[in-house]
């Protein structure tokens, strides 16, 4: 009985079993990218490249990953801000509540000087 009570206390302290605390694992950027590439191919869209980066924002406790997609026209780069909701890709194109305004994530460029 004491062990069960101690285990319950540890689980509550860690946030397990509590519906009030939502903790979502950070998605791997590569998983988001792969899901988006699969979606673009499924929609028969032609693109040249996809580059993804975390932007530090969250939607309903889930980390948002911004992917820039080069559709190759002029060039035309479109931003897709995405979350993996229980393994399902949801982007700002389907859900406008996922913010995808300008951010500086991934914009740091190293400056190399010659000696």
C-alpha positions as CSV (number, residue, x, y, z in Angstrom):
1,X,0.0,0.0,0.0
2,X,2.8,2.4,0.9
3,X,4.6,1.6,-2.4
4,X,1.5,2.3,-4.4
5,X,1.0,5.7,-2.6
6,X,4.7,6.6,-3.1
7,X,4.4,5.7,-6.8
8,X,1.3,7.7,-7.2
9,X,3.0,10.7,-5.6
10,X,6.0,10.4,-7.9
11,X,3.7,10.2,-11.0
12,X,1.7,13.2,-9.9
13,X,4.8,15.2,-9.2
14,X,6.2,14.3,-12.7
15,X,2.9,15.4,-14.3
16,X,1.9,11.9,-15.5
17,X,-1.7,11.1,-15.3
18,X,-2.7,14.7,-15.0
19,X,-5.1,16.0,-17.7
20,X,-4.3,19.6,-16.6
21,X,-0.7,19.4,-17.6
22,X,-0.1,18.9,-21.3
23,X,3.4,17.9,-22.2
24,X,4.1,17.0,-25.8
25,X,7.4,15.7,-26.9
26,X,9.3,18.0,-29.3
27,X,8.9,16.6,-32.8
28,X,12.0,15.8,-34.7
29,X,12.4,18.3,-37.5
30,X,13.1,15.5,-39.9
31,X,9.8,13.8,-39.1
32,X,7.9,17.1,-39.8
33,X,9.8,17.5,-43.1
34,X,9.2,14.0,-44.2
35,X,5.4,14.3,-43.4
36,X,5.3,17.6,-45.4
37,X,7.2,16.2,-48.4
38,X,4.8,13.2,-48.4
39,X,1.8,15.6,-48.3
40,X,3.2,17.7,-51.1
41,X,3.8,14.7,-53.3
42,X,0.3,13.3,-52.5
43,X,-1.1,16.6,-53.7
44,X,1.0,16.3,-56.9
45,X,2.8,19.6,-56.2
46,X,6.1,20.2,-57.9
47,X,8.8,21.6,-55.6
48,X,12.6,21.9,-55.6
49,X,13.5,21.7,-52.0
50,X,12.1,21.8,-48.4
51,X,14.1,23.2,-45.5
52,X,12.7,23.1,-41.9
53,X,13.6,24.8,-38.7
54,X,12.0,25.2,-35.2
55,X,10.8,28.8,-34.8
56,X,10.3,28.7,-31.0
57,X,6.6,29.0,-31.2
58,X,3.9,26.7,-29.9
59,X,0.3,25.8,-30.8
60,X,-1.7,24.1,-28.0
61,X,1.5,23.0,-26.3
62,X,3.0,21.5,-29.5
63,X,6.2,22.9,-31.0
64,X,5.8,24.6,-34.4
65,X,8.3,23.7,-37.1
66,X,8.5,26.2,-40.0
67,X,9.3,24.6,-43.4
68,X,10.2,26.7,-46.4
69,X,9.2,25.1,-49.6
70,X,10.7,26.3,-52.9
71,X,8.2,25.8,-55.7
72,X,10.7,27.0,-58.2
73,X,8.8,29.8,-59.8
74,X,10.7,33.1,-59.9
75,X,11.7,31.6,-57.2
76,X,8.6,31.1,-55.1
77,X,9.2,30.1,-51.5
78,X,6.2,29.3,-49.4
79,X,6.3,28.9,-45.6
80,X,4.4,26.0,-44.0
81,X,4.3,26.2,-40.2
82,X,3.4,22.7,-38.9
83,X,2.8,20.6,-35.8
84,X,2.6,16.9,-35.4
85,X,-0.7,16.3,-33.5
86,X,-0.6,12.7,-32.3
87,X,1.6,11.9,-35.3
88,X,-0.7,13.7,-37.8
89,X,0.7,16.7,-39.7
90,X,-1.3,19.9,-39.3
91,X,-0.1,23.0,-41.1
92,X,-1.1,26.7,-41.1
93,X,-2.6,26.1,-44.5
94,X,-5.3,23.9,-42.9
95,X,-5.6,25.5,-39.5
96,X,-5.2,29.3,-39.6
97,X,-4.7,29.3,-35.8
98,X,-1.2,28.0,-36.2
99,X,0.8,31.2,-36.5
100,X,3.3,31.5,-39.3
101,X,4.2,35.2,-39.3
102,X,7.8,36.3,-40.0
103,X,10.4,35.0,-37.5
104,X,14.2,35.0,-37.6
105,X,14.6,31.3,-36.9
106,X,17.4,29.9,-39.0
107,X,18.5,33.2,-40.4
108,X,21.9,33.4,-38.7
109,X,24.6,33.3,-41.3
110,X,28.2,32.7,-40.2
111,X,30.6,35.4,-41.4
112,X,34.0,34.0,-42.4
113,X,36.8,36.4,-42.8
114,X,40.1,35.6,-44.5
115,X,43.4,36.0,-42.7
